[in-house]
Amino acid sequence: MDLTSYQIANDGKLKELYKATGDTMGGRFVNDAFFKFLQNNMTGNQQIRDSPYFCKFEQDFDRAKESYNTDSFAKYIYVPFHQSMSSMFKTFTFQDLIDFDDNEIRIPIEMFKSFFLPSIESCKIHINQVIQHVNVPIAVIYCVGGFCESDLLYNSLQAEFQNKSLIIRPEKASTAVLIGATWFARNPTIIQGRRLRRTYGVAMVDLFDENVHDPRKKVLIENKYYCVDLFKPFAYMNQYVDVNEKIVHKFYQAHKNQQYVF
C-alpha cells in the first residue's frame, strides 16, 4: 500500500504534506496470508507457487477478494483452480474447514475475512501515523487501487476515520491510479511541490577537527590534515521542495593536483 498526503493550494495545485510512504500491507499481503495458510497445512513436498497454474490461481483469488460484498448473505467464497493442482490440495489437513473438489476451493466467509485482518490493521495504523506527522485535519481520504475494491477494507476505514475525514472510493478504484497518472502526464504542473523521500548529498573531505571527526578518517594532504568520507547533504528527508526549485552548493578541490571527483 502506498500513501501520499496533499494540501490543495489557493490556485488549485497540490502541495505534498508528508513524504510518500508505502509497505507490503495491501492486497499482496492478503494473498500471501492465504497461500501461506494453504501451504502450511499441506503434507508432502509440493509447493503451490511451483505450479505452472499458480498465476491463474492467484488471479482468481484476486477476483474473489474484489467481488466479495459485505452485504451479501453468502456463507462461502469460491476460488477455482486448475485440475492439475488437485493432487496438492488432497493433502490439506483441515478438510473439515475448507472444502476442495476437482477444480474449486470453498472457503467459509469468516475464514476468508481472517486473511484480511492483519493487512487492514496495518493500513489503519499506517494512515494514523501519517495523520500524526501531518498534524493538520485531513478532510478527505481518497482510496484507489485494486485493494481498495475490497469492501472489507473500505468498511473498516469508514469505521475508523469517518468521524475525522470523508472516505471516498471511486466506482473503479483499481483503474483510478492509471487515470490519475494519465492526467498527471498531461499536466505535470498540477503538483506544486513534494516532500523528499530520502536525504540527498555527496561524499566530501574537510579540514580535520579533533573535536568532531573520527581519527581513523584523518589523512594528510599537502601539509594539512583532512577528514575523508564525510557526507554533505543537499536536502533532507521529508524536506519540502517546489517543482523546479534549485538547491546550490559550492565545492572546491581538496588539493591543486586533483583531477577528478567521485
C-alpha positions as CSV (number, residue, x, y, z in Angstrom):
1,M,0.0,0.0,0.0
2,D,1.3,3.5,-0.9
3,L,0.1,6.6,0.9
4,T,0.5,10.2,0.0
5,S,-0.9,13.4,1.6
6,Y,-1.6,16.7,-0.2
7,Q,-2.9,20.2,0.5
8,I,-4.9,21.9,-2.1
9,A,-3.4,25.4,-2.6
10,N,-5.5,28.5,-3.4
11,D,-4.6,28.2,-7.1
12,G,-5.9,24.6,-7.2
13,K,-2.4,23.0,-7.3
14,L,-1.2,20.3,-4.9
15,K,1.4,20.6,-2.2
16,E,2.7,17.4,-0.5
17,L,2.3,17.5,3.2
18,Y,4.4,14.4,4.1
19,K,6.8,12.2,2.2
20,A,5.2,9.4,0.2
21,T,5.3,6.1,2.1
22,G,4.5,2.5,1.4
23,D,4.9,-1.0,2.6
24,T,3.8,-4.6,1.8
25,M,0.4,-4.3,3.6
26,G,-2.0,-4.3,0.7
27,G,-3.7,-6.9,-1.5
28,R,-0.5,-8.8,-2.0
29,F,-0.2,-9.2,1.8
30,V,-3.7,-10.8,1.9
31,N,-2.7,-13.2,-0.9
32,D,0.5,-14.2,0.9
33,A,-1.5,-15.0,4.1
34,F,-3.9,-17.2,2.1
35,F,-1.2,-19.1,0.3
36,K,0.9,-19.5,3.4
37,F,-2.2,-20.9,5.2
38,L,-2.7,-23.5,2.5
39,Q,0.9,-24.4,2.2
40,N,1.5,-24.8,6.0
41,N,-1.4,-27.2,6.2
42,M,-0.5,-29.5,3.3
43,T,1.6,-32.6,3.7
44,G,4.2,-33.6,1.1
45,N,6.9,-31.6,-0.7
46,Q,4.8,-29.9,-3.4
47,Q,4.8,-26.1,-3.4
48,I,1.8,-24.2,-4.5
49,R,3.8,-21.5,-6.1
50,D,5.7,-24.0,-8.2
51,S,2.6,-25.0,-10.1
52,P,2.5,-23.7,-13.7
53,Y,-1.1,-22.6,-13.0
54,F,-0.3,-20.7,-9.8
55,C,-0.6,-17.2,-11.5
56,K,-4.1,-18.1,-12.8
57,F,-5.0,-19.3,-9.3
58,E,-3.8,-16.1,-7.7
59,Q,-5.8,-14.0,-10.3
60,D,-8.9,-15.9,-9.4
61,F,-8.3,-15.3,-5.7
62,D,-7.9,-11.6,-6.5
63,R,-11.2,-11.6,-8.3
64,A,-12.8,-13.3,-5.3
65,K,-11.4,-10.6,-3.0
66,E,-12.7,-7.7,-5.2
67,S,-16.1,-9.2,-5.8
68,Y,-16.9,-10.1,-2.2
69,N,-19.8,-7.9,-1.0
70,T,-20.1,-7.5,2.8
71,D,-23.8,-7.0,2.4
72,S,-24.1,-10.5,0.9
73,F,-25.6,-13.4,2.9
74,A,-23.2,-15.8,1.2
75,K,-21.6,-18.3,3.6
76,Y,-18.7,-19.2,1.3
77,I,-16.2,-17.8,-1.2
78,Y,-15.3,-19.9,-4.2
79,V,-11.9,-19.9,-5.8
80,P,-11.4,-22.1,-8.9
81,F,-8.1,-23.8,-9.6
82,H,-6.7,-26.0,-12.4
83,Q,-7.4,-29.7,-12.1
84,S,-3.6,-30.5,-12.1
85,M,-3.4,-28.8,-8.6
86,S,-5.9,-31.1,-7.1
87,S,-3.3,-33.6,-6.0
88,M,-1.7,-31.0,-3.8
89,F,-4.9,-29.9,-2.2
90,K,-5.9,-33.5,-1.4
91,T,-3.1,-33.5,1.2
92,F,-4.7,-30.5,3.0
93,T,-5.0,-31.4,6.7
94,F,-8.1,-29.3,7.5
95,Q,-10.6,-30.7,5.1
96,D,-13.4,-30.0,7.6
97,L,-12.6,-26.3,7.4
98,I,-12.1,-25.8,3.7
99,D,-13.8,-27.9,1.0
100,F,-12.0,-28.9,-2.1
101,D,-13.5,-30.5,-5.2
102,D,-11.8,-31.3,-8.5
103,N,-11.5,-27.6,-9.5
104,E,-12.7,-25.3,-6.8
105,I,-12.0,-24.3,-3.2
106,R,-14.9,-23.4,-0.9
107,I,-13.7,-21.0,1.9
108,P,-16.0,-20.1,4.8
109,I,-16.6,-16.4,5.0
110,E,-15.2,-15.9,8.5
111,M,-12.0,-17.7,7.5
112,F,-11.8,-15.6,4.3
113,K,-12.1,-12.4,6.3
114,S,-9.3,-13.6,8.6
115,F,-6.8,-13.3,5.8
116,F,-7.6,-9.6,5.5
117,L,-7.3,-8.6,9.2
118,P,-3.5,-8.2,9.6
119,S,-3.4,-6.2,6.4
120,I,-6.3,-4.0,7.3
121,E,-5.0,-3.3,10.8
122,S,-1.6,-2.4,9.3
123,C,-3.2,0.0,6.9
124,K,-5.1,1.8,9.6
125,I,-2.0,2.1,11.8
126,H,0.0,3.5,8.8
127,I,-2.7,6.0,8.0
128,N,-2.9,7.2,11.6
129,Q,0.9,7.6,11.7
130,V,0.9,9.8,8.6
131,I,-2.0,11.9,10.0
132,Q,0.0,12.5,13.2
133,H,3.1,13.5,11.2
134,V,1.0,15.9,9.0
135,N,-0.6,17.4,12.2
136,V,-3.4,19.1,10.3
137,P,-7.0,17.9,9.8
138,I,-7.4,15.6,6.9
139,A,-10.7,16.5,5.1
140,V,-10.7,13.6,2.6
141,I,-9.2,10.1,2.4
142,Y,-9.3,9.0,-1.3
143,C,-9.0,5.3,-1.8
144,V,-7.7,3.9,-5.1
145,G,-6.0,0.8,-6.3
146,G,-7.0,-2.9,-6.5
147,F,-7.0,-3.5,-2.8
148,C,-9.5,-0.6,-2.2
149,E,-12.0,-2.6,-4.3
150,S,-12.4,-4.7,-1.2
151,D,-15.5,-3.9,0.9
152,L,-13.7,-5.3,4.0
153,L,-11.0,-2.7,3.7
154,Y,-13.4,0.2,2.7
155,N,-15.9,-0.5,5.6
156,S,-13.0,-0.8,8.1
157,L,-11.6,2.6,7.0
158,Q,-15.1,4.1,7.2
159,A,-15.5,2.8,10.8
160,E,-12.0,4.1,11.8
161,F,-12.0,7.5,10.1
162,Q,-15.5,8.6,9.2
163,N,-15.7,11.0,12.2
164,K,-12.5,12.7,11.1
165,S,-12.5,12.5,7.3
166,L,-14.7,11.9,4.3
167,I,-13.8,8.5,2.8
168,I,-14.2,8.4,-1.0
169,R,-13.8,5.3,-3.2
170,P,-14.3,5.9,-6.9
171,E,-16.5,3.4,-8.8
172,K,-13.5,1.8,-10.5
173,A,-10.8,2.1,-7.8
174,S,-8.5,-0.3,-9.5
175,T,-8.2,1.8,-12.7
176,A,-8.2,5.2,-10.9
177,V,-4.4,5.1,-10.4
178,L,-3.9,4.7,-14.2
179,I,-6.4,7.6,-14.9
180,G,-4.6,9.8,-12.4
181,A,-1.2,9.0,-13.9
182,T,-2.5,9.9,-17.3
183,W,-3.9,13.3,-16.1
184,F,-0.5,14.0,-14.4
185,A,1.3,13.2,-17.6
186,R,-0.8,15.7,-19.4
187,N,-0.5,18.4,-16.7
188,P,2.6,17.7,-14.5
189,T,2.5,21.3,-13.1
190,I,-0.6,20.3,-11.0
191,I,2.0,19.2,-8.3
192,Q,3.4,22.4,-6.9
193,G,5.8,20.8,-4.5
194,R,6.8,17.5,-2.9
195,R,8.4,16.1,0.2
196,L,11.6,14.2,-0.3
197,R,11.5,10.5,0.4
198,R,15.3,10.4,1.1
199,T,18.2,12.6,2.1
200,Y,20.4,13.5,-0.8
201,G,24.0,14.6,-0.9
202,V,27.6,13.8,-1.8
203,A,30.8,12.5,-0.2
204,M,33.4,15.1,0.6
205,V,36.5,15.9,2.6
206,D,37.0,18.8,5.0
207,L,39.7,20.1,7.3
208,F,40.2,17.7,10.2
209,D,38.6,18.8,13.6
210,E,40.0,16.8,16.6
211,N,36.8,17.5,18.5
212,V,34.4,16.3,15.8
213,H,36.0,13.9,13.4
214,D,36.9,10.2,13.6
215,P,40.7,9.8,13.9
216,R,40.6,6.8,11.6
217,K,39.5,9.2,8.8
218,K,42.4,11.6,9.2
219,V,44.7,12.0,6.1
220,L,47.5,14.3,5.2
221,I,47.0,16.3,2.0
222,E,49.6,19.0,1.1
223,N,50.7,19.5,4.7
224,K,47.2,19.8,6.0
225,Y,45.1,17.2,7.8
226,Y,41.7,16.4,6.3
227,C,38.8,14.2,7.3
228,V,37.7,11.9,4.4
229,D,34.3,10.1,3.8
230,L,32.2,13.0,5.1
231,F,28.7,13.3,3.8
232,K,27.4,16.7,2.7
233,P,23.6,16.8,2.5
234,F,21.9,18.8,-0.2
235,A,18.4,18.2,1.0
236,Y,16.9,16.2,3.8
237,M,14.2,13.5,4.0
238,N,10.7,15.0,4.2
239,Q,12.0,18.5,3.3
240,Y,9.6,20.4,1.1
241,V,10.8,21.4,-2.3
242,D,8.9,23.3,-5.0
243,V,8.9,21.9,-8.5
244,N,11.9,23.3,-10.4
245,E,13.5,24.6,-7.2
246,K,17.3,24.8,-7.4
247,I,19.5,23.9,-4.4
248,V,23.1,25.2,-4.9
249,H,26.2,24.3,-3.0
250,K,29.8,25.2,-3.9
251,F,32.7,22.7,-3.6
252,Y,36.4,23.0,-4.2
253,Q,39.1,20.5,-5.0
254,A,40.9,19.1,-1.9
255,H,44.3,19.7,-3.5
256,K,45.7,21.5,-6.5
257,N,46.5,18.3,-8.5
258,Q,43.2,16.7,-8.0
259,Q,41.9,15.5,-11.4
260,Y,38.5,14.0,-10.7
261,V,35.8,13.6,-8.1
262,F,33.6,10.6,-7.2
